[in-house]
Amino acid sequence: MVSFLEERAKNIGGGGQNIMTDAKSVLNMSITVTVSAQKPPAPHGYISISTKRLLHNLEINAGARASVWVDSMRASSPTHIKSTPDDQGAWNLHHPSALEMFEQIIDASKGKQIIMFLDYDGTLSPIVEDPDRAFMSNKMRKTVRKLAKCFPTAIVSGRCRDKVYKFVKLAEQYYAGSHGMDIKGPEKRSKTDKVTEHVIFQPASEFLPMIDEVYKQLVETTKSTPGAKVENNKFCLSVHFRCVDEKKWSGLAQQVKSVLKEYPKLRLTQGRKVLEIRPTIKWDKGKALEFLLESLGFANCTDVFPVYIGDDRTDEDAFKILRDRGQGFGILVSKYPKDTNASYSLQEPDEVMDFLRRLVEWKQLSMGA
């Protein structure tokens, strides 16, 4: 493990070597969904829903075109996506329901160790207006607890790890908070009943003072925008605009950019009704997935079957890793067609729970047999 951590530290780079001063490159690198060459082409007549075109000419500086920013922020919201029944049908052909394809999924995993990776918001809990009230249901918690007893399981979220743990309240699994920049293993109890937390990796520790500093500035700068909420996720920051009037989105984006222009070591990305501020290190949910596979001893194994379920753009990094590795698959949680590297889809957290339940039932039956 030590040698692997040392290698990771070299790869991600903590100092100025990985600082990206070209803000346009940073944003395009962070937001644009990269589609693997292995992905089948869209059928004739199907319009791929992507933010690439929207962001092609985006400039994050004082002269940025506000309309482009607003278009990009709209694209992060499923409620603004327009698709015809034909588009939906074509998309479903390429990303069929994981519930409907359950038997095929199980066939593909036979003889292999299934490893489960789960996003939190929009996957295990519904998307809500107040991010502090994104509670998962007791039924979902019970299902995830059973899942973790059957398969190695990790929660991978953009949220602060401690906050996700308070939502989930399960000690049996791995937690990767702050987009994978804060990873902890399952809690272990000693014979004296003392609980030991096993923190595995925190590749962005040196950024903590800067993150706290920017958090205070963003809170002060955005307080004039009704509905805006700045969330400190320890190694990254989230500016939620779900409750902000759409007419004020451009102004909010300008406020955030005005603060970040003094911090070239931080980059700006977007998610579902949220602007994300992260350190410019080579680390994301995909890198976290690879790290956890390595930690579990499955880095170079052919008999491993990772399954990642998520709903946001930040989950695309993990979907792409699985597609490029040719192992396991990603499941996108969405009611609307989206450009994605995931292989399958589920429409909402309730379907996620149904899928997880079926996995648990299949595992229990196979163990009994």
KOLGU-950769 format. One line per field, with one value per residue (C-alpha): residue in one letter; residue number from 1; x, y, z. Coordinates in nm, 2 decimals, decimal comma. Each point is the difference from the previous one (the first is absolute). Example, Ala and Ser with C-alpha at 12.3 -4.5 7.8 and 13.67 -1.06 7.14 Angstrom:
2
aa [A / S]
i [1 / 2]
xx [1,23 / 0,14]
yy [-0,45 / 0,34]
zz [0,78 / -0,07]
END
This chain:
369
aa [M / V / S / F / L / E / E / R / A / K / N / I / G / G / G / G / Q / N / I / M / T / D / A / K / S / V / L / N / M / S / I / T / V / T / V / S / A / Q / K / P / P / A / P / H / G / Y / I / S / I / S / T / K / R / L / L / H / N / L / E / I / N / A / G / A / R / A / S / V / W / V / D / S / M / R / A / S / S / P / T / H / I / K / S / T / P / D / D / Q / G / A / W / N / L / H / H / P / S / A / L / E / M / F / E / Q / I / I / D / A / S / K / G / K / Q / I / I / M / F / L / D / Y / D / G / T / L / S / P / I / V / E / D / P / D / R / A / F / M / S / N / K / M / R / K / T / V / R / K / L / A / K / C / F / P / T / A / I / V / S / G / R / C / R / D / K / V / Y / K / F / V / K / L / A / E / Q / Y / Y / A / G / S / H / G / M / D / I / K / G / P / E / K / R / S / K / T / D / K / V / T / E / H / V / I / F / Q / P / A / S / E / F / L / P / M / I / D / E / V / Y / K / Q / L / V / E / T / T / K / S / T / P / G / A / K / V / E / N / N / K / F / C / L / S / V / H / F / R / C / V / D / E / K / K / W / S / G / L / A / Q / Q / V / K / S / V / L / K / E / Y / P / K / L / R / L / T / Q / G / R / K / V / L / E / I / R / P / T / I / K / W / D / K / G / K / A / L / E / F / L / L / E / S / L / G / F / A / N / C / T / D / V / F / P / V / Y / I / G / D / D / R / T / D / E / D / A / F / K / I / L / R / D / R / G / Q / G / F / G / I / L / V / S / K / Y / P / K / D / T / N / A / S / Y / S / L / Q / E / P / D / E / V / M / D / F / L / R / R / L / V / E / W / K / Q / L / S / M / G / A]
i [1 / 2 / 3 / 4 / 5 / 6 / 7 / 8 / 9 / 10 / 11 / 12 / 13 / 14 / 15 / 16 / 17 / 18 / 19 / 20 / 21 / 22 / 23 / 24 / 25 / 26 / 27 / 28 / 29 / 30 / 31 / 32 / 33 / 34 / 35 / 36 / 37 / 38 / 39 / 40 / 41 / 42 / 43 / 44 / 45 / 46 / 47 / 48 / 49 / 50 / 51 / 52 / 53 / 54 / 55 / 56 / 57 / 58 / 59 / 60 / 61 / 62 / 63 / 64 / 65 / 66 / 67 / 68 / 69 / 70 / 71 / 72 / 73 / 74 / 75 / 76 / 77 / 78 / 79 / 80 / 81 / 82 / 83 / 84 / 85 / 86 / 87 / 88 / 89 / 90 / 91 / 92 / 93 / 94 / 95 / 96 / 97 / 98 / 99 / 100 / 101 / 102 / 103 / 104 / 105 / 106 / 107 / 108 / 109 / 110 / 111 / 112 / 113 / 114 / 115 / 116 / 117 / 118 / 119 / 120 / 121 / 122 / 123 / 124 / 125 / 126 / 127 / 128 / 129 / 130 / 131 / 132 / 133 / 134 / 135 / 136 / 137 / 138 / 139 / 140 / 141 / 142 / 143 / 144 / 145 / 146 / 147 / 148 / 149 / 150 / 151 / 152 / 153 / 154 / 155 / 156 / 157 / 158 / 159 / 160 / 161 / 162 / 163 / 164 / 165 / 166 / 167 / 168 / 169 / 170 / 171 / 172 / 173 / 174 / 175 / 176 / 177 / 178 / 179 / 180 / 181 / 182 / 183 / 184 / 185 / 186 / 187 / 188 / 189 / 190 / 191 / 192 / 193 / 194 / 195 / 196 / 197 / 198 / 199 / 200 / 201 / 202 / 203 / 204 / 205 / 206 / 207 / 208 / 209 / 210 / 211 / 212 / 213 / 214 / 215 / 216 / 217 / 218 / 219 / 220 / 221 / 222 / 223 / 224 / 225 / 226 / 227 / 228 / 229 / 230 / 231 / 232 / 233 / 234 / 235 / 236 / 237 / 238 / 239 / 240 / 241 / 242 / 243 / 244 / 245 / 246 / 247 / 248 / 249 / 250 / 251 / 252 / 253 / 254 / 255 / 256 / 257 / 258 / 259 / 260 / 261 / 262 / 263 / 264 / 265 / 266 / 267 / 268 / 269 / 270 / 271 / 272 / 273 / 274 / 275 / 276 / 277 / 278 / 279 / 280 / 281 / 282 / 283 / 284 / 285 / 286 / 287 / 288 / 289 / 290 / 291 / 292 / 293 / 294 / 295 / 296 / 297 / 298 / 299 / 300 / 301 / 302 / 303 / 304 / 305 / 306 / 307 / 308 / 309 / 310 / 311 / 312 / 313 / 314 / 315 / 316 / 317 / 318 / 319 / 320 / 321 / 322 / 323 / 324 / 325 / 326 / 327 / 328 / 329 / 330 / 331 / 332 / 333 / 334 / 335 / 336 / 337 / 338 / 339 / 340 / 341 / 342 / 343 / 344 / 345 / 346 / 347 / 348 / 349 / 350 / 351 / 352 / 353 / 354 / 355 / 356 / 357 / 358 / 359 / 360 / 361 / 362 / 363 / 364 / 365 / 366 / 367 / 368 / 369]
xx [0,00 / 0,28 / 0,17 / -0,34 / -0,07 / 0,35 / -0,07 / -0,34 / 0,16 / 0,25 / -0,28 / -0,24 / 0,26 / -0,06 / 0,20 / 0,02 / 0,07 / -0,37 / -0,13 / -0,20 / -0,01 / -0,20 / -0,35 / -0,17 / 0,20 / -0,08 / -0,37 / -0,02 / 0,21 / -0,22 / -0,35 / 0,02 / -0,11 / 0,26 / -0,15 / 0,20 / 0,08 / -0,16 / -0,34 / -0,23 / -0,11 / -0,33 / -0,27 / -0,11 / -0,22 / 0,10 / 0,14 / 0,25 / -0,06 / 0,34 / 0,15 / 0,31 / -0,15 / -0,13 / 0,34 / 0,22 / 0,04 / -0,04 / 0,24 / 0,02 / 0,11 / -0,16 / -0,09 / -0,19 / -0,32 / -0,27 / -0,23 / 0,24 / 0,03 / -0,37 / -0,04 / 0,26 / -0,17 / -0,34 / 0,17 / 0,09 / -0,37 / -0,21 / -0,31 / 0,14 / 0,08 / -0,23 / -0,03 / -0,26 / -0,14 / 0,23 / 0,30 / -0,10 / -0,05 / 0,33 / 0,18 / -0,16 / 0,13 / 0,36 / -0,06 / -0,27 / -0,15 / 0,23 / -0,31 / -0,12 / 0,35 / 0,06 / 0,04 / 0,25 / 0,20 / 0,01 / 0,12 / 0,28 / 0,11 / 0,01 / 0,33 / 0,11 / 0,00 / -0,26 / 0,11 / -0,27 / 0,06 / -0,29 / -0,04 / -0,22 / -0,21 / -0,25 / 0,10 / -0,06 / -0,20 / -0,23 / 0,12 / -0,15 / 0,00 / 0,19 / 0,32 / 0,01 / -0,32 / 0,10 / -0,09 / -0,01 / -0,30 / 0,02 / -0,09 / 0,30 / 0,23 / -0,12 / 0,07 / 0,34 / 0,09 / -0,09 / 0,19 / 0,32 / -0,03 / -0,01 / 0,25 / 0,28 / -0,18 / 0,11 / -0,19 / 0,17 / -0,14 / 0,09 / -0,12 / 0,22 / 0,08 / -0,12 / -0,33 / -0,07 / 0,08 / -0,26 / -0,26 / 0,08 / 0,08 / 0,16 / 0,35 / 0,04 / 0,12 / 0,25 / -0,07 / 0,16 / -0,10 / 0,09 / 0,00 / 0,23 / 0,25 / -0,08 / -0,02 / -0,06 / -0,04 / -0,26 / 0,01 / 0,15 / -0,07 / 0,27 / -0,05 / -0,04 / -0,28 / 0,20 / -0,09 / 0,29 / -0,04 / 0,22 / 0,07 / 0,17 / 0,08 / -0,04 / 0,20 / -0,11 / 0,08 / 0,23 / -0,30 / -0,21 / 0,11 / -0,08 / -0,33 / -0,11 / 0,12 / -0,20 / -0,30 / -0,02 / 0,04 / -0,27 / -0,25 / 0,05 / 0,00 / -0,31 / -0,22 / -0,15 / -0,14 / -0,33 / 0,00 / 0,37 / 0,17 / 0,37 / 0,09 / 0,34 / 0,08 / 0,34 / 0,22 / -0,24 / -0,28 / -0,35 / -0,20 / -0,36 / -0,24 / -0,30 / -0,20 / 0,14 / -0,23 / 0,13 / 0,03 / 0,27 / 0,21 / 0,23 / 0,06 / 0,07 / 0,25 / 0,18 / 0,02 / 0,16 / 0,25 / 0,09 / 0,12 / 0,17 / 0,21 / 0,24 / 0,04 / 0,15 / 0,05 / -0,37 / -0,23 / -0,37 / -0,23 / -0,37 / -0,25 / -0,38 / -0,09 / 0,34 / 0,33 / 0,30 / 0,33 / 0,28 / 0,39 / 0,17 / 0,15 / -0,04 / -0,27 / -0,37 / -0,26 / 0,16 / 0,34 / -0,17 / -0,16 / 0,34 / 0,16 / -0,27 / 0,04 / 0,37 / -0,06 / -0,23 / 0,27 / -0,18 / 0,21 / 0,13 / -0,25 / -0,22 / -0,25 / -0,14 / -0,33 / -0,03 / -0,35 / -0,03 / -0,34 / -0,02 / -0,21 / 0,23 / 0,27 / 0,27 / -0,10 / 0,10 / 0,37 / -0,08 / -0,22 / 0,28 / 0,26 / -0,22 / -0,06 / 0,37 / 0,09 / -0,26 / -0,10 / -0,35 / -0,21 / -0,16 / -0,37 / -0,13 / -0,29 / -0,21 / -0,35 / 0,13 / 0,24 / 0,36 / 0,33 / 0,17 / 0,26 / -0,23 / -0,13 / -0,33 / -0,26 / -0,24 / -0,25 / 0,00 / 0,12 / -0,29 / 0,11 / 0,36 / -0,14 / -0,19 / 0,32 / 0,21 / -0,27 / 0,01 / 0,38 / -0,02 / -0,27 / 0,20 / 0,31 / -0,18 / -0,16 / 0,34 / 0,16 / -0,28 / 0,03]
yy [0,00 / 0,24 / -0,03 / 0,05 / 0,32 / 0,13 / -0,07 / 0,18 / 0,30 / 0,02 / -0,03 / 0,25 / 0,26 / 0,24 / 0,31 / 0,24 / -0,27 / -0,07 / 0,36 / 0,10 / 0,37 / -0,01 / 0,01 / -0,09 / -0,32 / -0,08 / 0,04 / -0,19 / -0,28 / -0,02 / 0,04 / -0,16 / -0,37 / -0,20 / -0,28 / -0,31 / -0,12 / -0,33 / 0,15 / -0,08 / 0,29 / 0,16 / -0,13 / 0,20 / 0,29 / 0,00 / 0,32 / -0,06 / 0,22 / 0,14 / 0,32 / -0,01 / 0,24 / 0,23 / 0,03 / 0,01 / 0,37 / 0,05 / 0,25 / 0,03 / 0,36 / 0,34 / 0,00 / -0,33 / -0,02 / -0,03 / -0,18 / -0,28 / -0,05 / 0,00 / -0,25 / -0,22 / 0,03 / -0,09 / -0,31 / -0,12 / -0,02 / -0,30 / 0,21 / 0,21 / -0,30 / -0,03 / -0,33 / -0,17 / -0,35 / -0,11 / 0,15 / -0,18 / -0,33 / 0,02 / 0,09 / -0,30 / -0,23 / 0,10 / 0,03 / -0,25 / -0,04 / -0,19 / -0,15 / -0,13 / -0,13 / -0,15 / -0,36 / 0,10 / 0,21 / -0,30 / -0,23 / 0,25 / 0,00 / -0,38 / -0,12 / 0,36 / 0,21 / 0,27 / 0,33 / 0,27 / 0,37 / 0,23 / 0,38 / 0,15 / 0,30 / -0,09 / -0,37 / -0,11 / 0,31 / 0,22 / 0,34 / 0,26 / 0,38 / 0,01 / -0,21 / -0,03 / -0,20 / -0,25 / -0,29 / -0,36 / -0,21 / -0,27 / -0,26 / 0,12 / -0,01 / -0,36 / -0,10 / 0,16 / -0,17 / -0,34 / 0,08 / 0,08 / -0,34 / -0,17 / 0,21 / 0,25 / 0,33 / 0,36 / 0,33 / 0,25 / 0,35 / 0,36 / 0,07 / 0,02 / -0,35 / 0,07 / 0,14 / -0,30 / -0,23 / 0,18 / -0,05 / -0,36 / -0,11 / -0,33 / -0,09 / -0,32 / 0,17 / 0,23 / 0,38 / 0,22 / 0,36 / 0,33 / -0,17 / -0,27 / 0,23 / -0,14 / -0,38 / -0,21 / -0,37 / -0,19 / 0,06 / -0,27 / -0,09 / -0,14 / -0,25 / 0,29 / 0,13 / 0,30 / 0,13 / 0,06 / 0,22 / -0,10 / 0,31 / -0,13 / 0,30 / 0,38 / 0,12 / 0,37 / 0,07 / 0,30 / 0,18 / 0,00 / 0,36 / 0,13 / -0,17 / 0,15 / 0,34 / -0,02 / -0,13 / 0,31 / 0,22 / -0,18 / 0,02 / 0,37 / 0,07 / -0,21 / 0,10 / 0,27 / -0,28 / -0,13 / -0,38 / -0,05 / -0,24 / -0,07 / -0,34 / -0,08 / -0,36 / 0,02 / -0,06 / 0,17 / 0,26 / -0,01 / 0,30 / -0,12 / 0,20 / -0,23 / 0,26 / 0,30 / 0,18 / -0,09 / 0,37 / 0,03 / -0,30 / 0,21 / 0,24 / -0,28 / -0,16 / 0,34 / 0,02 / -0,34 / 0,08 / 0,33 / -0,19 / -0,28 / 0,23 / 0,05 / -0,38 / -0,16 / -0,32 / -0,06 / -0,10 / 0,05 / -0,28 / -0,05 / -0,26 / -0,02 / 0,35 / 0,05 / 0,16 / -0,20 / 0,14 / -0,25 / -0,01 / -0,03 / -0,34 / -0,31 / -0,16 / -0,07 / -0,27 / -0,22 / 0,02 / -0,07 / -0,31 / -0,13 / 0,07 / -0,19 / -0,30 / 0,01 / 0,02 / -0,30 / -0,20 / 0,01 / 0,24 / -0,24 / -0,28 / -0,13 / -0,16 / 0,33 / 0,15 / 0,37 / 0,16 / 0,38 / 0,16 / 0,38 / 0,29 / 0,29 / 0,13 / -0,07 / -0,37 / -0,01 / -0,02 / -0,33 / -0,12 / 0,07 / -0,19 / -0,31 / 0,03 / 0,04 / -0,29 / -0,22 / -0,12 / 0,03 / 0,29 / 0,33 / 0,07 / 0,35 / 0,11 / 0,23 / 0,04 / 0,19 / -0,08 / 0,11 / -0,04 / -0,26 / -0,27 / -0,21 / -0,33 / -0,02 / 0,23 / 0,03 / 0,28 / 0,09 / -0,11 / -0,23 / -0,20 / 0,00 / -0,15 / -0,27 / -0,08 / -0,03 / -0,22 / -0,24 / -0,01 / -0,09 / -0,26 / -0,16 / -0,01 / -0,16 / -0,26 / -0,08 / -0,04 / -0,22 / -0,22]
zz [0,00 / 0,08 / -0,34 / -0,16 / 0,20 / -0,09 / -0,37 / 0,02 / 0,16 / -0,29 / -0,25 / 0,13 / 0,09 / 0,28 / -0,10 / -0,28 / -0,27 / -0,03 / 0,04 / -0,31 / -0,05 / -0,32 / 0,14 / -0,32 / -0,03 / 0,36 / -0,05 / -0,32 / 0,14 / 0,31 / -0,14 / -0,35 / 0,00 / -0,18 / -0,20 / -0,04 / -0,35 / 0,10 / 0,04 / -0,29 / -0,22 / 0,04 / -0,23 / -0,30 / 0,09 / 0,37 / 0,14 / 0,27 / 0,30 / 0,09 / 0,15 / -0,23 / -0,25 / 0,28 / 0,16 / -0,31 / 0,00 / 0,38 / 0,16 / 0,38 / 0,03 / 0,04 / -0,37 / 0,00 / -0,19 / 0,26 / -0,23 / -0,05 / 0,38 / 0,04 / -0,28 / 0,17 / 0,33 / -0,16 / -0,15 / 0,35 / 0,08 / -0,13 / 0,01 / -0,29 / -0,22 / -0,30 / -0,17 / -0,22 / 0,05 / -0,29 / 0,18 / 0,32 / -0,18 / -0,18 / 0,32 / 0,18 / -0,27 / 0,09 / 0,38 / 0,08 / 0,35 / 0,24 / 0,15 / -0,34 / -0,08 / 0,35 / -0,12 / -0,27 / 0,26 / 0,24 / -0,29 / -0,08 / 0,37 / 0,05 / 0,14 / 0,09 / 0,32 / -0,02 / 0,16 / 0,05 / -0,03 / 0,08 / -0,04 / 0,27 / -0,11 / -0,27 / 0,03 / 0,36 / 0,09 / -0,21 / -0,11 / 0,23 / 0,01 / 0,33 / -0,03 / 0,38 / -0,01 / -0,26 / 0,23 / -0,13 / 0,10 / 0,26 / -0,27 / -0,20 / 0,30 / 0,08 / -0,36 / -0,01 / 0,33 / -0,15 / -0,32 / 0,20 / 0,17 / -0,34 / -0,20 / 0,07 / -0,02 / -0,02 / 0,01 / -0,24 / 0,04 / -0,06 / 0,35 / 0,31 / 0,11 / 0,36 / -0,13 / -0,23 / 0,29 / 0,22 / -0,28 / -0,06 / 0,36 / -0,11 / 0,12 / -0,21 / -0,32 / -0,16 / -0,03 / -0,26 / 0,06 / -0,18 / -0,34 / 0,13 / 0,17 / 0,34 / 0,02 / 0,32 / 0,04 / 0,21 / 0,37 / 0,21 / 0,36 / 0,23 / 0,28 / 0,24 / -0,22 / -0,12 / -0,35 / -0,23 / -0,31 / -0,29 / -0,21 / -0,31 / -0,22 / -0,01 / -0,30 / 0,03 / 0,37 / -0,09 / -0,15 / 0,32 / 0,12 / -0,35 / -0,02 / 0,33 / -0,11 / -0,33 / 0,18 / 0,23 / -0,31 / -0,19 / 0,29 / 0,02 / -0,38 / -0,08 / 0,29 / -0,22 / -0,22 / 0,15 / 0,02 / -0,06 / 0,25 / 0,04 / 0,14 / 0,14 / -0,09 / 0,16 / -0,30 / -0,25 / 0,01 / -0,15 / -0,10 / -0,03 / -0,22 / 0,01 / 0,19 / -0,20 / -0,25 / -0,35 / -0,08 / 0,26 / -0,11 / -0,21 / 0,29 / 0,23 / -0,24 / -0,03 / 0,38 / 0,02 / -0,27 / 0,16 / 0,31 / -0,19 / -0,23 / 0,29 / 0,05 / -0,30 / 0,19 / 0,02 / -0,30 / -0,06 / -0,13 / -0,01 / 0,12 / 0,04 / 0,11 / 0,17 / -0,08 / 0,14 / 0,10 / 0,03 / 0,02 / -0,34 / 0,08 / -0,22 / 0,22 / -0,04 / 0,06 / -0,27 / 0,17 / 0,33 / -0,15 / -0,13 / 0,34 / 0,19 / -0,24 / 0,07 / 0,37 / -0,01 / -0,20 / -0,33 / -0,20 / -0,27 / 0,04 / -0,28 / 0,24 / 0,14 / -0,10 / 0,11 / -0,02 / 0,04 / 0,04 / -0,02 / -0,14 / -0,06 / -0,24 / 0,26 / -0,01 / -0,37 / 0,11 / 0,17 / -0,29 / -0,25 / 0,21 / 0,00 / -0,37 / -0,08 / 0,23 / -0,16 / 0,34 / 0,17 / -0,11 / 0,10 / 0,06 / -0,05 / 0,22 / -0,22 / -0,14 / -0,30 / -0,28 / 0,07 / -0,17 / 0,23 / 0,02 / 0,21 / -0,15 / 0,17 / 0,16 / 0,29 / 0,03 / 0,37 / 0,35 / 0,04 / -0,31 / 0,14 / 0,32 / -0,20 / -0,19 / 0,32 / 0,16 / -0,30 / 0,03 / 0,37 / -0,07 / -0,28 / 0,22 / 0,29 / -0,22 / -0,16 / 0,34 / 0,12 / -0,31]
END
